[in-house]
Amino acid sequence: MRSLLIATTLGLALVLTTACHHEQPAKAKAAGKRAKTAAKVAVPEEPADPTAVGSAMPDFNAKMLDGKTFDVKEQRGKVVLLNLWATWCGPCRAEIPELIALYGKHSAKGLEIVGVSLDDASAESSVRDFAKEQKITYPIALDPDGKLANDFRTSVIPTSVLVDRGGKIRWRHIGAIEPHDKELESALLKAIAAKS
């Protein structure tokens, strides 16, 4: 019995250390409540996940920390790793050195990493200060409404997707990216080597 309790506690600790729960914006929650009410009358068929591996990346644009606009459609021809995160998320903080290392190693080969901050709109200066403090070298987009999290159908951060030069999702991961992740490295090298 004691070993089962220890195993359960360790499993829960592992989940809590590799991801955070992101609260959906109020509009999405309200829509979800309406959908649940409607589902009692008729259960609609669940549509295919628009962000599954092999799918075309949905349209997404957001303001960047530097004031410019990030538009995923304008990234065609590049390999893009989109990383949903927040300053208050411990596992998000823990994976930053790995993202910086990936960016340094592969940016000259066409990799663009974009950190998509889910911090509140009022926290823009905090995000800017945090990026400086952590010496983040890749660009950061601001998504306080959680549009990309909604598109990815996730309430867990960090969540990352790798988009190839043609705009298709080639890898998706929920939770912190571990150093030297072999699946990511394989998908990344294939996407970099492929022509658009």
C-alpha positions as CSV (number, residue, x, y, z in Angstrom):
1,M,0.0,0.0,0.0
2,R,2.8,2.4,0.9
3,S,4.6,1.8,-2.4
4,L,1.4,2.5,-4.3
5,L,1.0,5.8,-2.4
6,I,4.6,6.7,-3.1
7,A,4.2,5.9,-6.8
8,T,1.0,7.9,-7.1
9,T,2.7,10.9,-5.3
10,L,5.7,10.7,-7.6
11,G,3.5,10.5,-10.7
12,L,1.5,13.6,-9.6
13,A,4.7,15.5,-8.8
14,L,6.1,14.7,-12.3
15,V,3.0,16.1,-14.0
16,L,3.1,19.2,-11.9
17,T,6.8,19.9,-12.6
18,T,6.5,19.5,-16.4
19,A,3.4,21.6,-17.1
20,C,1.1,24.4,-15.8
21,H,-2.6,24.7,-16.2
22,H,-3.6,27.8,-18.2
23,E,-7.0,29.2,-17.5
24,Q,-9.0,29.9,-20.6
25,P,-10.2,33.4,-21.2
26,A,-13.7,34.3,-19.9
27,K,-15.2,34.3,-23.5
28,A,-13.9,30.8,-24.1
29,K,-15.3,29.6,-20.8
30,A,-18.7,31.1,-21.5
31,A,-18.7,29.5,-25.0
32,G,-17.7,26.2,-23.4
33,K,-20.6,26.4,-20.9
34,R,-23.1,27.1,-23.8
35,A,-21.6,24.2,-25.8
36,K,-22.1,21.9,-22.8
37,T,-25.7,23.0,-22.4
38,A,-26.3,22.4,-26.1
39,A,-24.6,19.1,-25.9
40,K,-27.3,17.8,-23.6
41,V,-29.8,18.2,-26.4
42,A,-27.7,16.9,-29.3
43,V,-24.2,15.6,-29.1
44,P,-22.3,17.0,-32.1
45,E,-19.5,15.0,-33.7
46,E,-16.1,16.3,-32.4
47,P,-14.3,17.9,-35.4
48,A,-10.8,16.8,-36.2
49,D,-8.0,18.6,-34.3
50,P,-6.9,21.5,-36.5
51,T,-3.5,21.4,-34.9
52,A,-2.7,17.7,-35.1
53,V,0.6,16.7,-36.5
54,G,0.3,16.8,-40.3
55,S,-2.3,19.6,-40.3
56,A,-1.8,23.0,-41.8
57,M,-1.0,25.5,-39.1
58,P,-4.1,27.7,-38.4
59,D,-3.8,31.5,-39.0
60,F,-2.3,33.3,-36.1
61,N,-1.0,36.8,-35.6
62,A,-0.1,38.8,-32.5
63,K,1.8,41.8,-31.3
64,M,5.5,41.2,-30.6
65,L,7.4,42.7,-27.6
66,D,9.3,44.9,-30.1
67,G,5.9,46.4,-31.3
68,K,5.9,44.6,-34.7
69,T,3.3,42.1,-35.7
70,F,4.0,38.4,-35.9
71,D,1.9,36.6,-38.6
72,V,2.5,32.8,-38.9
73,K,1.5,33.1,-42.7
74,E,4.5,35.4,-43.2
75,Q,6.9,32.7,-41.9
76,R,6.5,30.4,-44.9
77,G,9.9,29.3,-46.0
78,K,11.1,29.1,-42.4
79,V,10.8,26.4,-39.8
80,V,9.0,27.8,-36.8
81,L,8.8,26.5,-33.3
82,L,5.9,28.1,-31.5
83,N,6.1,27.9,-27.7
84,L,3.1,28.8,-25.5
85,W,4.3,30.0,-22.1
86,A,3.9,32.4,-19.2
87,T,6.2,34.2,-16.8
88,W,4.4,32.6,-13.8
89,C,4.8,29.0,-15.1
90,G,7.7,27.2,-13.4
91,P,8.1,24.5,-16.2
92,C,8.0,27.2,-18.8
93,R,10.9,28.9,-17.0
94,A,12.8,25.7,-16.8
95,E,12.7,25.0,-20.5
96,I,14.0,28.5,-21.6
97,P,17.7,27.4,-21.6
98,E,16.9,24.6,-24.0
99,L,14.9,26.9,-26.3
100,I,17.8,29.4,-26.3
101,A,20.2,26.6,-27.1
102,L,18.0,25.3,-30.0
103,Y,17.7,28.8,-31.4
104,G,21.4,29.4,-31.2
105,K,22.2,26.1,-32.9
106,H,19.6,26.2,-35.7
107,S,18.6,29.8,-36.4
108,A,21.2,30.2,-39.1
109,K,19.6,27.2,-40.8
110,G,16.2,28.8,-41.0
111,L,14.7,28.0,-37.5
112,E,12.6,30.7,-35.9
113,I,11.5,30.2,-32.3
114,V,8.7,32.4,-31.2
115,G,7.7,32.4,-27.5
116,V,4.0,33.2,-27.3
117,S,3.4,34.7,-23.8
118,L,-0.1,34.1,-22.3
119,D,0.5,36.7,-19.6
120,D,-2.2,39.3,-19.0
121,A,-2.2,42.3,-21.3
122,S,-1.3,44.5,-18.3
123,A,1.9,42.4,-17.8
124,E,3.7,43.5,-21.1
125,S,6.4,45.3,-19.2
126,S,6.8,42.3,-16.8
127,V,7.2,40.0,-19.8
128,R,9.8,42.4,-21.3
129,D,11.7,42.6,-18.0
130,F,11.5,38.8,-17.6
131,A,12.9,38.3,-21.2
132,K,15.8,40.5,-20.4
133,E,16.5,38.8,-17.0
134,Q,16.4,35.3,-18.6
135,K,18.5,36.6,-21.6
136,I,15.9,35.2,-24.1
137,T,17.4,35.5,-27.6
138,Y,14.3,34.5,-29.6
139,P,11.3,36.8,-30.3
140,I,8.3,36.9,-28.1
141,A,4.7,37.4,-29.2
142,L,2.0,38.5,-26.8
143,D,-1.3,36.6,-26.7
144,P,-3.1,37.7,-23.5
145,D,-6.5,36.4,-24.8
146,G,-5.0,32.9,-25.3
147,K,-6.1,32.6,-28.9
148,L,-3.3,30.2,-29.8
149,A,-4.0,28.1,-26.7
150,N,-7.6,27.9,-27.9
151,D,-6.4,27.0,-31.4
152,F,-4.2,24.3,-29.9
153,R,-7.1,23.1,-27.7
154,T,-4.9,23.1,-24.7
155,S,-5.1,24.5,-21.2
156,V,-1.6,23.2,-20.3
157,I,1.6,25.2,-20.7
158,P,4.2,25.0,-22.0
159,T,2.8,23.6,-25.2
160,S,5.0,23.7,-28.4
161,V,4.5,23.0,-32.1
162,L,7.0,22.8,-34.9
163,V,5.8,24.2,-38.2
164,D,7.7,23.3,-41.4
165,R,8.6,25.6,-44.3
166,G,5.3,24.9,-46.0
167,G,3.1,25.7,-43.0
168,K,2.4,22.1,-41.8
169,I,2.7,21.1,-38.2
170,R,5.4,18.5,-37.9
171,W,5.8,18.0,-34.1
172,R,3.6,18.8,-31.1
173,H,4.5,18.6,-27.4
174,I,2.5,19.3,-24.2
175,G,4.8,20.0,-21.2
176,A,8.3,21.3,-20.9
177,I,10.8,20.5,-23.6
178,E,13.6,18.4,-22.1
179,P,17.2,19.0,-23.0
180,H,18.2,17.0,-26.1
181,D,14.6,15.8,-26.9
182,K,15.3,13.2,-29.6
183,E,11.8,13.4,-31.1
184,L,12.1,17.2,-31.4
185,E,15.6,17.0,-32.8
186,S,14.6,14.5,-35.4
187,A,11.5,16.5,-36.5
188,L,13.6,19.7,-36.5
189,L,16.4,18.3,-38.6
190,K,13.9,16.8,-41.1
191,A,12.0,20.1,-41.3
192,I,15.2,22.1,-41.8
193,A,16.4,19.8,-44.5
194,A,13.1,19.8,-46.4
195,K,12.5,22.3,-49.2
196,S,9.2,24.3,-49.0
